[in-house]
Amino acid sequence: MIETYKDFEIYQEDDTRSVYYVALSPTYNPSYEGPEDGWDLGGVSLQGSTLEEIKREIDDYDHSINN
């Protein structure tokens, strides 16, 4: 984890093609519910290509649930 922002934990991810950022909400707790139901994320996961972009995604999400 590189930092928290509005209670989201922000991580920097690196794959073979690029670096990107992932933000996980405090309630994020994925669990596999079986072949019929698949994965239940139990929260919110957001992605952005820069730290500034992921913070804008968090702001947009925060704005959408609070208005």
N, C-alpha and C positions, 0 to 999 in steps of 0.2 A: 504494500500500500504506500502511495506517495503522499497522500493527504486526504483530509475529509473536507467536504463542502456541503452545507445544509444537511448534515447527517448522512450523506452518501459517502461511501468509501471509494476513493478513486485509485485505480491501478493502471500502471503502464504495461501494455502487452507488446510482445515482439514476435512476429512470425517471420518467415523467410522473405516476405515481400515488403513489409512495412511495420512501422510502429504505430500503435493506436492506444486509445485510452478507454477504460471501462469503468463505469460508476455503478455501484450496487447499493440499493436502498437498505436501510437498517433491518427490514423484514425479509430480505432476500435469503431464502433457505430452500434451494431446489431439492426435490425428491422425486424419484421415479415411482409413478402410481400404477405401473403395469402396462401391458401391451394395448389395452383398450383406451386408457386415459393418458398415457405418455407422461411427460414431465410436467410437474407443477412447480413453478418458480417461486411461489410464495412471496413475491415482491417484485421489484423493478430492476431491470438491467438496462443501462444506456451505453451507447458507444459514440466516440468522437475521434477525429483524426489528430486533434491537438488538445492540450489542456484547456485552453480558452474555449474551444468548441464543446468539450464535455461539460464545462460549467454552464454554457448557454443552454445545452440540452437539459441540464438539471433545473435551471431557471424556468425554461419553458414547461417542463413537467410540473414543477412546483406551482406555476401560474395556472396551469390547466386544472389542477385538482383543488385549488383554493379560490376559484372564481366560478 
